[in-house]
Amino acid sequence: MSFTQRLGQLSRDAKLTQRDLALRLDVDRRTLQRYELGQIFPFPETLVALVTILGLRFEVLFTLAPPMPLDLPVRRAVPDFENDREERA
């Protein structure tokens, strides 16, 4: 699923109309439509506002994984070798 498809799906899941989401993002509704059509890409600060409004993790916009709420723990990408050494000792 592309960013544009994901954006539309997440907006619908949050039960936000384009008008409502555009108002919360402080962008014109046509600008939001252009995001969803892939004609333009949001500025970084708009992406931050978007995930905040939708209550999601940033990476959800760019992955195929199902949305995860913000309160779930994140797995470490790099093993924690310090704790591994302490556990083995």
Secondary structure, 3 states (H helix, E strand, C coil): CCHHHHHHHHHHHCCCCHHHHHHHHCCCHHHHHHHHHCCCCCCHHHHHHHHHHHCECHHHHHCCCCCCECCCCCCCCCCCHHHHHHHHC
